[in-house]
Amino acid sequence: MTFKTYLVGLIALPLSLPLQAQTQTDSLQRSKDSYPIEYGRNLSFDLKESTTATAFTTKEMLSHRKGINPRDGFYGLIPGLQSLQSQGTAWETSAGLTIRGRNTLNANAPLLLIDGFERDPGQLSVDEIESVTILKDAPSTALYGMRGANGVVLVKTKRGFLGKPVINFSYEFNMAKPFRTPKLVDSYTYAKALNEGRVSDGLTPRYNDDELAAFQNGSVPGMYPNIDWWGESLRDYSNGHNATFSVTGGGSFVKYFTQLNYLYDDGILKPVNDNGGYSTQFKFSNLNVRSNLDIHLNRNTDLQLNIFGAFSEHNRPGASIANIFNALYNVPAGAFPIRNENGIWAGTKDIGTNPVAMISGTGYARSQQRNLYADMNIVHRLDALLPGLSVGVRVGLDNMASYWDSNTRNYGYEQTDYDWTNKSYSYKNLRNETALSFSRSVGSSRNHFYLGAFAKFDRTWGDHALKSTLQYSMDKLTAKGQNTSYAFIDAVGQVHYSYKQRYIADLSLTGSASSILAPGHRWGIFPSVGAAWLISEENFMKDTAIDLLKLRASYGISGAADFNNDLYIDMYGNGGGFFFGKTPKKDGGLKLTQVGMTDLTYEKSHKWNLGFDLRAFRHLAVTFDLFYDHRTDILVGANGKVSSIFGSPISKQNAGVVDNKGIETDIHWTDGSRDFKYSFGGTFTFTRNKIVQQNEEYRPYDYLYRTNGRMGQYFGYVVEGIYQNQDEIDNRGVKQTLSEVRPGDLKYKDLNGDKVIDAHDQMAIGYSNFPEIYYSVDLNLEYKGFGLFAMFQGVGNRSVLASTPSIYWPLYNNRTVSTEYYNNRWTAENPMAKYPRLTSTGSSNNYVTNSLWVQDGSFFKLRTLELYYQFNARQLKSLRCVHGAKVYVRGYDLFCLDHIKVMDPENMGTGHPSMSRYAIGFNLTF
């Protein structure tokens, strides 16, 4: 198959496949009109005849980014899929996924499926994924009833093929470097800043001149140290390995794909080997084992068997990850040394969180996770009874559990005092060290059972083609704990019809039920319709430069019922004391804590979509969609509608309404010759949501209402400047009531003109934290085996709240201060400063959501950069057993263009830093 022929078969989906792989992949050896689009539920339709906005990416594109979690490789690959980086250790990173923005006031996460079963793709390795498809409009999502409203991410794993065994081995060594760690002031600067903050608060300075000098010259390190806590706690790089071995092939009766993947990541902590017998490093290891079998039982019966096991373990210090990094962000460089002169961990009565001690001296905790997935799909053709008729059964059983071993202790620490007269130290014990305390527990345990049956009919006669299916499925999750289990039932009818291969229609009707809803009210109906016109098949389009032009339109309803269990039941809890009897005696009692909803129902997503697909000049591929999602019956609180005088809990209501609309497009150009090939293009998605109804409480001014605005919209005060002196404060004629105002504090706009700054002077500021614009640009060049691949991804119309402790809101609560804040703070000598004055006690006036702290969170990142060399057949001829070889170097998340500069705009919290990754690896095929 030629490169251009494959391009024709792709229509306009966001695929810019690695050029060296396009003629090697068995999945491409198909007619240009028969590339299957997966819908799950044993449904797939030819790409050319699809009426939906469904989009996908393949294993070739995914192979450019072999991260620890496959979800971290989805950035910018598929139009409509927004993927944002998370913050955490190797086992915690899992990119947040949404489809076409945010559509509801509740959970927006899509349904995640692996081979049609509800599973998290984060458990997989990149090497076992064949394709990733997203379902985002009505004809595809209505098939999933009460779980389709937020869209569906469908991952398909690799399968065997007819042919001799093909063995693949790949290895990657990677290193990771923290991205934009905070720049905090040294101890001398901190001491001056604290003195300045106390003086501005009307207090006496904390440090005298001798103490400031000790900080500056390091003459009394035991009492006035200068500790770089980040440098002492973290090393420059983490490192890891990722190795995969797979065998693929098959004969007339059995086709197989088997794979073994092992990855290991060694974290960035530094003082981890201070204890004999164990390490406190962030360590993560994972072993994946997969076997996919396709068995031809007889002429009419085929069986698929899939077994997958994932076994992982992570290790960390006894102190929690969140507490360690909170301490790193907050503890001043001059608070205390790491250890005192006696070798005891140091601390104070005010600050007992010694970051190095938290890493080295708290023991360790270790978690193991065991996941086992098994599923079977059997199909029997009944052509003898009715040509084109087949029936089948699908069964899946998953078991997932995690186990904790805890070997933790408290580290002992002392406070140091210094006698300036005698030049001597004294120590006060604040806590004794404890022995390691061992405990073991089951963290989580879940069993997921799936059972489905289906009948399919597929016939073509003359100019007509018909595909139809009837399906029934039951999905039940049983989990550890109370109110954590649920079940869903779906009955699906779907018809796909085409006339002359140019007029196409899809009709579906799904009945769906959920155990989360009240008995007698658990079922819902979800219809959909889709239509497409292949204009390029008309006679008047022949002999033109247009290879394919297709118009699509659809409408339908899908649902969501991802609420808490038992919302329809009255709940009671501890009511404190009540007096009973003729001689009143106080006894314990119960009180109503939840009023059951009598009319609980599911959310309804009314989805409209209009789009077109274009292929032209044999090189250009374009897809474009307009979409509108009208979400009704969203579960919201009712406190805004019922007075507190009622005196009882208020049940929620299905009264919320949200509109979400937008556009998305994908444009790619691909061309090349024998020696030089290239492709480039990009994706763009714009979404905008509006809260139509949410039971909002009464507000005295229109600008205070959140309704009719976007979800997650920041509200705060409008900064007009900084007060320069007391006269300006006294003579302004507007009183700010948030806290006492001093020179150097923020000045706010009086929105309602009442001469008082209070909660009534807040308004919408900026955007929400979730971007309205999501886009990507990719480039692939190859010349005689040498190749370059680059993926850029960015977001726009996004705001972030710059409130990170010490970085933006410093000093108070024993925090340190960043160089960014200190160098841009207000002083009498710097009246045009970016930030307000320093304060040691905090300021409810300054440190509150306002237009200063709500900042532009847009960014543009280089997500992936790869340089590779693909060996050709002539070069490998002498190696008879090696049929393919590739070597490469890669970088992930290498740089970021943004307005924040001092932090990663994608992760503004105080957790584990984001990481830039570098890798070197090779792939071999035997």
Salt bridges, closest charged atoms under 4 A:
ASP33 OD1 - LYS48 NZ 3.67
GLU38 OE2 - LYS156 NZ 3.25
GLU49 OE1 - HIS496 NE2 3.65
GLU118 OE1 - ARG147 NH1 3.12
GLU118 OE1 - HIS448 NE2 3.95
ASP120 OD1 - ARG71 NH1 3.16
ASP127 OD2 - LYS66 NZ 3.18
GLU128 OE1 - ARG290 NE 2.54
GLU130 OE1 - LYS59 NZ 3.48
GLU172 OE1 - ARG890 NH1 3.26
GLU196 OE2 - ARG825 NE 2.80
ASP201 OD1 - ARG837 NH1 2.95
ASP265 OD1 - ARG917 NH1 3.74
ASP266 OD2 - ARG235 NH2 3.10
ASP294 OD1 - ARG159 NE 2.85
ASP302 OD1 - HIS296 ND1 2.67
ASP302 OD2 - ARG381 NH1 2.89
ASP375 OD2 - ARG119 NH1 2.97
ASP398 OD1 - ARG119 NH2 2.85
ASP405 OD1 - ARG440 NE 3.09
ASP475 OD2 - ARG147 NH1 2.75
ASP475 OD1 - HIS448 NE2 2.48
ASP490 OD2 - ARG41 NH2 2.98
ASP490 OD2 - ARG147 NH2 3.53
ASP506 OD1 - HIS496 ND1 2.52
GLU537 OE2 - LYS48 NZ 2.83
GLU537 OE1 - LYS542 NZ 3.96
GLU538 OE1 - ARG502 NH1 3.14
GLU603 OE1 - ARG631 NH1 2.84
ASP613 OD2 - LYS550 NZ 3.68
ASP613 OD2 - ARG552 NE 2.96
ASP625 OD1 - ARG552 NH1 2.93
ASP629 OD2 - LYS607 NZ 2.81
ASP629 OD1 - ARG631 NE 3.99
ASP633 OD2 - LYS604 NZ 2.71
ASP659 OD1 - HIS630 ND1 2.46
GLU664 OE2 - ARG100 NH2 2.78
GLU664 OE2 - LYS136 NZ 2.63
ASP666 OD1 - HIS668 ND1 2.91
ASP671 OD1 - HIS619 ND1 3.50
GLU696 OE2 - ARG699 NE 2.51
GLU697 OE2 - ARG699 NH1 3.96
GLU720 OE1 - ARG732 NH2 3.07
GLU728 OE2 - LYS747 NZ 2.48
GLU740 OE2 - ARG742 NH2 3.46
ASP745 OD1 - ARG837 NE 2.66
GLU772 OE1 - ARG688 NH2 2.84
GLU772 OE2 - ARG710 NE 3.09
ASP778 OD2 - HIS668 NE2 2.87
GLU820 OE2 - LYS834 NZ 3.23
ASP856 OD2 - HIS899 NE2 3.17
GLU866 OE1 - HIS64 ND1 2.32
GLU866 OE2 - LYS886 NZ 3.13
GLU866 OE2 - ARG890 NE 3.23
ASP893 OD2 - ARG65 NH2 2.65
ASP893 OD1 - ARG863 NH1 2.98
ASP898 OD1 - ARG180 NH1 2.82
ASP904 OD1 - LYS861 NZ 3.00
GLU906 OE1 - LYS861 NZ 2.63
GLU906 OE2 - ARG863 NH2 2.88
